[in-house]
Protein backbone atom coordinates (compact mmCIF):
# COMPACT_ATOMS: atom_id res chain seq x y z
CA UNK A 1 0.00 0.00 0.00
CA UNK A 2 1.22 3.49 -0.87
CA UNK A 3 1.72 5.99 1.94
CA UNK A 4 0.56 9.41 0.65
CA UNK A 5 2.30 11.25 3.49
CA UNK A 6 5.64 9.67 2.56
CA UNK A 7 5.18 10.62 -1.11
CA UNK A 8 4.33 14.18 -0.07
CA UNK A 9 7.42 14.27 2.16
CA UNK A 10 9.74 13.05 -0.63
CA UNK A 11 8.20 15.59 -3.02
CA UNK A 12 8.92 18.45 -0.59
CA UNK A 13 12.48 17.20 -0.01
CA UNK A 14 13.06 17.03 -3.77
CA UNK A 15 11.75 20.59 -4.19
CA UNK A 16 14.02 21.85 -1.40
CA UNK A 17 17.06 20.12 -2.92
CA UNK A 18 16.34 21.63 -6.36
CA UNK A 19 16.06 25.11 -4.84
CA UNK A 20 19.25 24.56 -2.86
CA UNK A 21 21.15 23.33 -5.94
CA UNK A 22 19.98 26.41 -7.84
CA UNK A 23 21.51 28.64 -5.17
CA UNK A 24 18.42 29.28 -3.07
CA UNK A 25 18.09 28.59 0.59
CA UNK A 26 16.48 29.47 3.86
CA UNK A 27 17.79 32.00 6.33
CA UNK A 28 16.70 32.50 9.89
CA UNK A 29 15.62 35.98 10.93
CA UNK A 30 18.67 37.99 12.06
CA UNK A 31 21.20 35.38 10.90
CA UNK A 32 24.27 36.29 8.87
CA UNK A 33 23.43 34.22 5.82
CA UNK A 34 24.35 34.53 2.16
CA UNK A 35 22.21 37.64 1.67
CA UNK A 36 24.42 39.48 4.17
CA UNK A 37 27.64 38.48 2.45
CA UNK A 38 26.32 39.09 -1.06
CA UNK A 39 25.22 42.59 -0.05
CA UNK A 40 28.76 43.35 1.15
CA UNK A 41 30.40 41.89 -1.96
CA UNK A 42 31.38 44.36 -4.66
CA UNK A 43 29.74 43.68 -8.00
CA UNK A 44 32.05 42.18 -10.59
CA UNK A 45 33.40 44.64 -13.12
CA UNK A 46 32.36 43.92 -16.63
CA UNK A 47 34.73 44.76 -19.44
CA UNK A 48 32.34 43.68 -22.17
CA UNK A 49 34.09 43.16 -25.46
CA UNK A 50 37.15 45.21 -24.49
CA UNK A 51 38.58 42.55 -22.15
CA UNK A 52 38.77 39.67 -24.66
CA UNK A 53 40.09 41.97 -27.40
CA UNK A 54 42.84 43.23 -25.10
CA UNK A 55 43.70 39.66 -24.14
CA UNK A 56 44.03 38.63 -27.80
CA UNK A 57 46.20 41.67 -28.60
CA UNK A 58 48.50 40.95 -25.66
CA UNK A 59 48.78 37.29 -26.69
CA UNK A 60 49.60 38.21 -30.31
CA UNK A 61 52.19 40.72 -29.13
CA UNK A 62 53.78 38.17 -26.82
CA UNK A 63 53.95 35.50 -29.51
CA UNK A 64 55.38 37.99 -32.02
CA UNK A 65 58.03 39.06 -29.52
CA UNK A 66 58.95 35.47 -28.67
CA UNK A 67 59.36 34.53 -32.34
CA UNK A 68 61.29 37.76 -33.03
CA UNK A 69 63.60 37.05 -30.09
CA UNK A 70 64.25 33.45 -31.10
CA UNK A 71 64.80 34.08 -34.83
CA UNK A 72 66.62 37.38 -34.74
CA UNK A 73 65.88 40.57 -36.66
CA UNK A 74 67.29 39.54 -40.05
CA UNK A 75 65.60 36.15 -40.36
CA UNK A 76 62.32 37.53 -39.01
CA UNK A 77 62.31 40.31 -41.64
CA UNK A 78 63.09 37.76 -44.38
CA UNK A 79 60.07 35.71 -43.37
CA UNK A 80 57.84 38.80 -43.25
CA UNK A 81 59.07 39.74 -46.75
CA UNK A 82 58.15 36.25 -47.96
CA UNK A 83 54.67 36.72 -46.51
CA UNK A 84 54.30 40.09 -48.27
CA UNK A 85 54.94 38.36 -51.60
CA UNK A 86 52.17 35.80 -50.99
CA UNK A 87 48.39 35.83 -51.26
CA UNK A 88 46.08 38.39 -49.70
CA UNK A 89 45.82 36.36 -46.49
CA UNK A 90 49.63 36.20 -46.33
CA UNK A 91 49.85 39.96 -46.85
CA UNK A 92 47.39 40.55 -43.99
CA UNK A 93 49.50 38.24 -41.84
CA UNK A 94 52.63 40.16 -42.79
CA UNK A 95 50.96 43.42 -41.79
CA UNK A 96 49.91 42.02 -38.42
CA UNK A 97 53.26 40.33 -37.76
CA UNK A 98 55.57 43.16 -38.81
CA UNK A 99 58.02 44.19 -36.12
CA UNK A 100 56.86 47.31 -34.31
CA UNK A 101 58.77 49.13 -31.55
CA UNK A 102 56.75 47.44 -28.78
CA UNK A 103 57.48 43.98 -30.19
CA UNK A 104 61.19 44.78 -30.48
CA UNK A 105 61.31 46.08 -26.89
CA UNK A 106 59.56 42.99 -25.52
CA UNK A 107 61.79 40.74 -27.65
CA UNK A 108 64.91 42.33 -26.17
CA UNK A 109 63.68 41.49 -22.67
CA UNK A 110 62.82 37.94 -23.75
CA UNK A 111 66.22 37.55 -25.42
CA UNK A 112 67.85 38.30 -22.06
CA UNK A 113 66.16 35.18 -20.64
CA UNK A 114 66.85 32.99 -23.68
CA UNK A 115 70.57 33.73 -24.11
BASEKOL-495489 format. One record per residue: z, y, x of N, C-alpha, C in turn. Coordinates in steps of 0.001 Angstrom, whole numbers, plus 500000, padded with zeros to 6 digits. Atoms other than C-alpha are relative to their C-alpha. Example, Ala and Ser with C-alpha at 12.3 -4.5 7.8 and 13.67 -1.06 7.14 Angstrom:
500000498810500890507800495500512300500000501200500900/499940498810499180507140498940513670500730501090499230/
END
This chain:
500000498831500823500000500000500000500000501249500879/500165498775499236499134503490501223501122500975499665/498930499026500186501940505987501719499380501411500052/500612498672500089500652509413500556500748501028500850/499226499060499190503487511252502299499652499868501482/500351500221498607502557509670505641498610500563500297/501336499432499818498891510618505184500063501525500038/499827498554500021499927514181504329500604500479501329/499353499649498735502159514274507424499000499968501150/500991500111498920499369513055509744498927501080499878/500972498910500196496984515590508198500541501319500516/499388498757499507499409518445508916500115499989501519/499902500107498539499989517202512484498628500223500636/501357499798499487496226517033513058499579501459499949/500321498577500145495813520591511754500729500837501054/499212499273499003498599521854514024499431499767501398/500567500288498683497079520119517058498670500713500206/501269499280499891493636521629516338500245501487500254/499669498587499808495163525106516061500544500224501409/499422499864498670497145524564519246498926499878501084/501082500165499032494062523330521154499064501194500025/500858498816500065492161526405519978500702501240500531/499281498868499434494825528642521507501016500607499069/499024499471500944496925529279518423501359499370500220/498670500565499866500587528590518092500973500707499095/498935499428500805503859529468516483500982500669500932/498996499300499208506333532000517794501183500327499105/498792499644500733509891532496516705500169501515500030/499755498563500091510931535984515625500850500455501183/499259499452498878512060537994518673499835499239501301/500199500777498781510904535384521200498923500647500862/501029499516499079508873536286524272498924498923500116/501067500983500025505823534223523430498725500560500619/501280499593499424502156534527524347499565501382499530/500404498675500470501672537636522207500634501092500856/499332499028499129504175539482524418499263500109501325/500648499980498692502449538479527645498550500462499915/501383499532500158498938539091526325499950501499499769/499960498558500228499952542589525221500219500741501318/499742499370498706501147543355528763498834499828500958/501115500312499100498039541890530397498901501040499863/501115499056500026495336544359531379498738499290499534/501263500634500398492000543676529744499083499837501212/500914500265498894489411542181532052498897501047500022/501078499015499862486884544638533397498661499288499897/501326500581500198483369543915532360498977500826500767/501032499312499244480557544760534726498644499882499331/501270500155500691477834543681532341498959499381500905/501111500507499202474544543162534093500094500455501451/499901499451498651475508545207537152500648499027500975/499312500941499123477845542546538578499095498898500538/500890501048499488475344539666538769498860500545500860/501075499414499190472605541973540087500519500348501384/499409499668498699474903543230542842500255498737500813/499749501256499303475861539657543700498712499426500591/501292500504499508472198538630544032499514500843501174/500441499125498902471402541675546201500807499748501272/499170500282498831474341540951548498499627498658500616/500388501325499492473306537293548782498667500071500736/501310499871499352469691538210549598500160500719501331/499779499268498764470871540722552191500673499124501048/499328500887499063473182538169553776499087498934500569/500941501026499528470492535501553955498961500612500929/500961499302499125467976537991555384500610500258501365/499345499678498729470480539062558030500242498748500827/499766501245499265471331535468558953498708499476500615/501290500449499468467661534534559355499542500919501117/500387499015498984466972537759561290500805499780501277/499155500213498827469913537045563600499643498713500727/500299501270499344468904533451564250498606499973500623/501364500024499465465166534082564796499769501052501073/500286498890499088465261537382566623498978500930499355/500840498960500610463342540574565875498513499667500073/501441500222499820459945539543567287499471498887499095/500444501143500802459643536149565603500123500301498500/499820499642501406460991537530562322498851500898499536/501109499104500367458364540313562309498669499250499957/501220500814500045455623537759563094499903499241498679/500001500753501263456631535706560074499796500924498803/500223499031501083456746538797557841498536500423499984/501418499646499933453254539743559072499134498878499423/500736501129500571452044536252558155500128500001498476/499832499911501450453491536717554671499153501129499410/500808498870500497451727540086554305498526499629499877/501402500409500039448397538359554936499733498958498913/500143501068500986449008535804552172499667500509498608/500283499679501394448743535831548395500908501130499514/499193498917500572450296538391546075501483499646500022/498604500430499967453509536362545822500553500089501427/499574499886498611453673536197549629500214501460500393/499868498578499684453155539959549848501261500592499383/498749499552500623456006540554547395501185499481500817/498956500561499149458160538235549499500138500750501311/499958499228498756457211540161552628500655501349499776/499388498711500303458210543417550956501513499863499849/498566500212500207461582542018549910500692499629501312/499376500520498789462244540328553265499811500869501236/500178499156498815461187543156555571501347500487500509/498736499638499364463881544186558016500289501479499765/499562498624500218465686547310556855501212500263500889/498869499697499098468452549128558766501294499261499643/498782500710500388471216547441556745499938498547500470/500174501384499566469814543981557482500170499886501505/499891500033498539469520544778561189501454500179500429/498591499781499647473111546081561313500847498761499722/499249501218500327474483542987559563499617498875500963/500466501043499087472352540741561790500626500154501381/499355499799498702473833542326564911501437499484499980/498633500517500108477326541491563675500002498472499926/500097501466500083476252537936562816499649499420501357/500427500483498681474585537548566218501193499923500960/498817500046499152477943538303567848500770498691499792/499323501268500264479358535184566157499159498807500430/500878501130499665476318532995566847499928499784501502/500196500131498533475890533730570568501205500429500754/
END
